[in-house]
């Protein structure tokens, strides 16, 4: 995610002297230390390890291509890599195929005032726990899940079917569910900018609707489609949890293989497998970057029209509109049904988590609160989340200021570098830091190592949120404070920080929420402790219980509440500040009127 429309430093504040220039750029220093030492260096270590050897469980700096030779000489590993690419491509194609008509419906059939709320509704599942979203599908696809129950109730089958779960189709389905919001958000952004008058002009010149779409529309939205491919395909390459929970032995992907290598202390072989994933990602970015650079049509800006694009030329306009609306309703049901069932089963009186519903009870919530293991996992999660929040907020806020307000020549490159951890699969962050901490630094895995790994992932979110707020900052306020004699630190303390505080708090809340829900990085770096997601993961491996459903529901409610506060806080603060300003202006006006009498 790039930060556009960078604002310049406020004029009239004086020419920066060397020390002031150093202070201006110094905000990057904490981010450079954090990301340099714990993101770029570990990834470089993975590259080096892939060409070294292991003797007696120790990595030895003997250069070799044997790790790659071993990988490609093992048919199972090669099939796993190829099947990963196939699953990623299939899931990406389905997700984009589902998202495109949905984004079209949102842009062309929904009133502007409802578009943003409906889009946020699509993103709500994304802000729930990744683990819970995967786990919730077991209640649907399992032998006692919703699908089997419906089929038996309708008389289609007599015995539950087992092939819905623990196979590759289940993995594809869950991956589409997980990454559909990325595709929908990206395609909505590009379709909203499209000039729909061009379709009408094409049809007026004799083009059929399909030809108009193929020749006029698709070339201009091609960049958005490619961006959606990147946002969906790349994270899927590093998937570990979904293939394991819903795919079983038949759904293994390269991420599971990399995990097996690293947990078995085969760092060099694991590094070679991880580097193959990185090579695919880099190749994808290079190929798509060339296409993006040659695409000029994306710069056109659309104008809103009362009529919709296809409906200008279709005699079945009303039917098409209703069909798309029904399609959108079905997609919303697809997004929220797994979460709704998870909440429903947490109140089921049956000891078995699933259908049938034998009664209603809150007993499982009481058992959850009385569970000592859950208490310990909760404390661990909160301690790590607190550490991550402090580090991410300080480092992210400090980096956001020079990213927006400095005159750095490499500011564009810096924006890309600080957001790379968001693009790289969490699996690669976890295994690279595991190699750094255990093999190079000789550290014991602990809550602190897990907090460092999580901070690498969460800090870019804080940077982006604070930078976005700084872009809209009125530098005239600083200029006025400077004219009144305020120095640099007084302007920062009394003008800049109070106005950017909502974004800083929102970034801290996002970091806290992401830390509570983070699973894959924590799994590699936490050692012998349990966080709440890891506790749920270990319980799911031995069978779903109502207490797990209750805990999942509680985590879901907490994530949504914190996310809602983070989303609404900046707007709420702006409204409060504006109200106080209006009240103060009214009081001043009233005082002036009294003085003139």
N, C-alpha and C positions, 0 to 999 in steps of 0.2 A: 504494500500500500504506500503510495507516494504522497507527499504533502505538497500540494500545489499552491500557487498564488502566494509565494513567500513575501511577507511584509519586510520592509527595510527598517533599519534602526531609525529612531526618531531624529529628524534633523534638528539642529540647534542645540544638541547636547554636547557639542565640542568634539574636536578631532581626537580620536583614540590615541593615546600615548602607548608606548610599548608595554608597560605594565597593565594598562587598561585593556589593550588588545589581548594580552595573555589571559587576563581574567575573563574576557569575553569568550575566548575559545576554551577556557579551562573546564567548562561544563561537560565537555566531551570526555574528559579524563576518566571519571568513574566508569562510564559506559565502555570506553576502550579497554580498561582493565578487566571488567567483568566479561565482556564478549570476547576480547582477545585471548584471555587466559582460559576461559571455560567454554568457548564455542569454536573459535577458529583454530586455536592450538590443538584441542582434542580431535577435530576433524582432520587436521594435518597429521596428527599421530596415527589416525586410522589409515591414512594413505601410506605412511612409512611402514606400519605394522603389516600391511598386506604383502610387503616384499621381504619380511623377516621370517624367522623360524622360531619354533618353540621346542625347548629341550627340558625335560623334567619339569614341565609346567612353568618354565621361565622363558620369557621372550629374549631371544638372542639376536644381536644385530648382524646376522649373516644373510646377505642379500640373495634372494631366490625368486623364481617365478613358480615355485612348487605349489604354493597355495592356490594359484589360479589353475594350475595343471590338475591338482587334486579335485578342485570343484568341477571342472569340465570333463574330467574322466569318470565322474560318478553320475550315472544316468539319472538317479533319483534327484540329485541336486539340479541338474539341467532341466528336468521336467518341472521341478518346482519353480524355477525361474521363469520358464516359458508359460506355465499356468498362471503365475502371478501377473505377467504382462497381459495375458488373455483376460483374466478376471478384471484387472484394472481397466482395460480397454472396454470390455463389455459393460461394466458398471458405470463407467464414464459416459458411454454412448446412451445408455438407458436414462441416466440422470439428466443429461442435457436434452434428450428427446422428450422427457416428461416436463422439464422446466420451460422449454421454449413456448409451447402453447399456453402454459400457465402465465408466463411473463407477458405474452401477447394479450391474454384476457385481462390481466391486471392493468396494462397500459391503455388498451382500446375499449374496454367494456366496463370499466369501473370509474366512477366519478373521482376527480383529482383529490378531493378531501378524504376519500376512503382508501386511496392507494397505499399511502405510507402505513396506516394501521394494519392493513391486510398483509403488507410485506413484513412488518414486524412480527405478525402472527406466525409467519413461516419460519422466522428466526428463533422463536421461543424454544422449540425443541433443541436447537443448537446450544442454548445457554443452560440446558440441563446437563447432568453428568453424562459424559461419553460412555462410561461403564454401564450406567443405568439404561441408556438407550439401547445398548447391545443386549443387556440382560433381559430387558422387557420382551424381546422377541422370543425368548425361550418359552414364555407363557403363551405365545401364539402358535409357535411351530412344534412344540413338544407333543408327546403322545397324549398328554392330558391337556393340551393347549386348546385355544379357541377354535382353530380350524378343524381339528379332529372332533371336537364336541359338536360343532355345527353339522359336520358330515354324518355323524352318528345319529344326531337328533332328526335329521331329514331322511334317514334311512338309506343314504348312499353307501355307507360302509357299516359292517358289523363290529369290526375290531379296529382300534386306532392304527393309523399308518405311521411308520417310523421314518420314512424317507423325506418328510418335510424338513427335518432337522439333521444336522451332522452330515452335510453334503455340500458340494460346491454351489448349487443353486441357492441354498440358504445364505451362503456367504455373499453372493452377488446381491440378493434382495436386501440384506442388512446394510451393505455398503451403499447401495442406492439410497436407502433411507437416511443414512448418516450424512451423505454429502449432497443430497438434493438442495438444501438451503444455499450452499455455495453457488451452485449453478443457477438457481432462481434469482439470487441477488445480482449476480453478474449480468445475466441476460436482461433483467429488468432495467438495469442502468443503461445498457446500450440501446434497447428498444425505446426507452423514454426519450432518447436524443434523436431518434430517427425522424426524418422529414416525411411524413406520410403523404404529403401532396405529390411526391414523386411517383407513388403507385398509381394515383389517379391520372397523372400525366401520361404514364406508360400505357394505361388502358385506353386513354383517349386517342393514343397514337396507334391503336389496334392490337396491342399485346394482350394475350389471354391472362387471366389472374395468375396461373401458375408460372407463366413466362415472366410476368412482371415481378413476381417474388424471386424467381431464380436469377433474373438479370439485373434487377434494381436493388431489391432489399437485401438478399443474402450477401452480395459483395460488401455492402456497407456495415453489416452486423458481423462480418467474419471475424473481426478482431475480438469482439465480445465473446463469440463462440470459442475462439482459441484461448482466451483468458479463462473462461469457464473450464475448459479442458485442463489447463494447468492447475487450477485451484482444486479440481477433483482428482485427476489422475495421479499427481505427485503424492498427496497424502496417502492414497490407497496403496501405493508401492510399499510404504512402510507399515502397513497394517499388521497387527499382531493379535489383538484381543478378539476381534470379530471372527477371524478364521478359527481361532481356538475354541471359542465358546459355542458358536453355531455351526462350524464346519467340521469339527472333529478331525480325525485322521485323514478324511477325504478332502478337507478344505484347507490343508496346509499351504501357506504362502511363504515367500522368501523371508518375511519378517520373523516367522516362527523358526526358520532355519538359522537365521542370524542369532536369535535369542538362544537357541540350543548351543551354538558354538561358544558364545560369550559366557553363558552360565556354566559351561563345561571347561572354562579356562582355556579354550582353544582360540585365543585372541587373534592370532594371525590369520587363521582360516575364516573366522568371523569378520575380520577386517576386510579380507578379500571379497567376501559375499556382500558386505555393506558397500564397498567401493563400486561394485557392479551396479548397485541401486543408484548410487550417486552419479555414475557414468550415464545411466539412462535419463536421470533428471537433467543433467547438464546438456545432454544431446537434445532433449525435448525443448529446453529453454532456448538453445541456440537456433534450432530449426524454426520455432515459433517466433523468435525475436526477428529473424530475417523476414518472415511474413508480415510481422507487425510493422517493421520499418518501411516496407514497400506499400503498405496500405494507406492510401491518402484519403479515402472517402469517409473515414471515421470522423474527420474533423467537421463534417457538416452538422449543423444544429437544427433540430426539428422544430416545427411550429405546430401547436396543438390545433386540432380540427374538431368540429362537432361530430362529423361522421367518422366512422372507423375505416381502417385501411381496406380490408377485403370486402367489407360490406358496401363499399362504393360500387362494386361491380357484380356482387352476388345477388341473385333473386331470392336466396334463402337466408337473408340477413338475420331475421328474427330467430329462425331455427338454429343458425350457427351460434348466435349469442347465447341461446338457452343451453345448447350442447356444451359450449365452453364453460358456462357457469356451473353446470352439473359436473363437468370434469374438475373444476377447481374445488368444488365441495368434496369430491371423492379424494382429491389429493390432501386436503386438510384432514379428512378422516384417516388417511394413510399415515399422516404425520403424528396425529395425536392419539390414535387408538392404542398403540403399545403403552404409552404413558398412562392413559386412562385405565387400562386393564391392570397395570401395576398398582395403581392407587386402589382400584376396586378389590383386588385380591388381598390387600393389607387389612381389609375389614371383614374378610371371609372367616366364618367361624371354624371352617374345616382346618385340620392340621396340615393338610396337603395344599400347597399353594397352587391353585388353579380351579378349574370347573370340576364339579358343580358348586354353586354358591349354596351352602347349607344353612346359612344364618349370618347375622351381622354382630360384630363384636369389636371392641377396642383393646381386647386382651393382649394382642401382639405388641401394641405400643407400650403397654406396661412391662411386658417381658423384655422389650428392647431397652427400656430405661433401667431395668434391673440387671442387665447383662454387663458383667465386669469387663469382659473383653471389648465390648463396644465402648465403654467408658475410656479404657486405655487407648483405643484407636482414635477416639474423639479428641482426647488430650494431645496425642501426637499430631493429629491433623491441624489442630488449632495452633500449636507451637510452631510447626513448620509454616503454616499460613501467615502467622504474625511476622516471622523472620523474612519470608518472601515479600510480604507487603511493605515492610520497612525498606528493604534493599531496593525493590523495584520502584517504589515511589521516589526515593531520594535520587537514585541513578537515572531513572526515566525523566524526572522533572529537570534535573541538571542538564541532561542532554538535549531536551526539547528547546531550551532557550537559545543556544548557539545554532541549533538546527534551523530555527525560524528567523532569529534576529541578528545573527552575525553576518559578516561579509566574506565568509569562507568560500574559496573557489571550488573546493571539493564537497560543497554542501549536498549536491545531488547524489554523489557517490556515497556520502555518509548516510543519506536517507535509505539507500538500498541496503547498505551493510547492517544498519541497526534493525531492519525489519526481516533480515534473512532467517533468524530463528523461527519466525512464524511460518515460513515456507518449507523449511526442512522437516521431514517426519520426526516426531518425538522419539521414535525408536533409535534413530541415528544419534540424536543428542544424548540419549540414555547410555547407549553402548560405548560411545566415544568417551564420555565422562567416566564410565566404569573403568575403561582401560587406563585413563589418566590417573584416577584416584588410587586404584589398586596396584597397577603394574608399574607406574612411573613414580608416583609420590609415596606409595606404600601406606596410604591412609586406610583406616578402618571406616567402612560405610556406616553412616549415622544419619541423624536428622539434619545435621548441618550440611552433609554432602547432598542430601535430597533437596534441601532448601536452595543450595547453589544451582543445582540443575533446573529447578522450577523457576528460579529468578531469571535464568537465561531465557526461558520461554515467555515469562510474563512481562519483563521489562519493556519490550517493544510496544505492547499495548498501552502502557503508561505514556511512553514517548509520543505515540500517535494521538492520544487523547489530549495531552497537554499542548502539543504542537498545534492541533486544530483550534484550540481555544486562543492561543497566542496569535494566530493568524488574523483573528477577528478583533484583536485588541486595538483600541483607539490610541495611537501614539501621541495624539494631541494632549492626552491627560498627562503623560510624562513630560511633554514640553511645557505645559502649564506649571507642573510641580517644579521643573527646573528653573523657570522664570521667577518662581517664588522663593528660590534659594535652596531647594532640596538637592542634596547630593545623590550619588549613585545608589548608595545603600538605603537612604531614606525613601527614594523613589521606588526601589524594589520592595521595601517593607510596607510602605503605606499606600502604594498605588498598584504596582504590578501583581504582587502576591495575593492581595485581597480579591482582585478581579479574576485571577486564574485559579483561586482556591477551589471552586466547584469542580473544575476539570481535574485538579490534583486529587481531590477526594474521590471523584468518580473513578480515576485510574487506580487508586488504592483499593477501592471496592472490587473492581474487576480483577486485580491481581489476587486479592483475597479469595474471591470466588473460584478463579481458575486454579488456585493452589489447592483448595478443598476438593475439587473434582479431578485433579490431575492424577493419572494412573501410571502410564507406561514409563515415564522418566523416573517416577518415584519407585516403581517396582525394581529398577536396576540399582538405585542409589541409596535405598533406605536401610539395607542390612536386615537385622533381626526384628525390626519394629513393624507395626501395622498402622496404616492410616485407614480411614473409613472405606475408601474405594478398594484398598487391598483386602480389607476384612471381608467386604462383600464378595470380592473375587474368590477368595479362598472358600467361602461358604457355598458359593454357586457351584464350585467344582465338586462338592459333595452332595448337592441336591438343594433345590429351592425350598426355603422355609418361610412361613408367614412373618417371622421376625425380620428376615432380610427384606421382605416387601415393605414392612413398616419402616425400617431404616432407610430404604430407598425412597419412600414417599417423604420422609422427613428431610432428607438431603435435597430432594427435588423442590420442596417448598422453600427451603433455605436459599437455594441457588436462585430461584425465581424472585424471591423477595429482595435479595441483595442486588440482582441484576436490574430489577425495577427501580430500586433506589438510585443505582448508578446512572441509569438512563434519564431519570426524571430530575435528579438533583441540580444539574446546571440550569435547566429551564426554570425550576422552582426558585433558585437563588436569583436569577435574572428578574423574575417577576417581583420578588420581595424587594430587591434593590430599586427597581423602577417604581414600585409603590411608595417606598420611602422618599425617593426623589420627588415624586409628585406631591407628596404630603408636605415635604420641606419647602417646595416651591410655593405651594398654596399658603403655608404659614408665613413665608417671607412676603408674599403679595399682600396678605391680610395685615401684616405688621406695617408695610409701606403705606397702605391705605389709612391705617390709624394714625400714622405719623403726619400725614398731610392734612388731617382734619383739625 
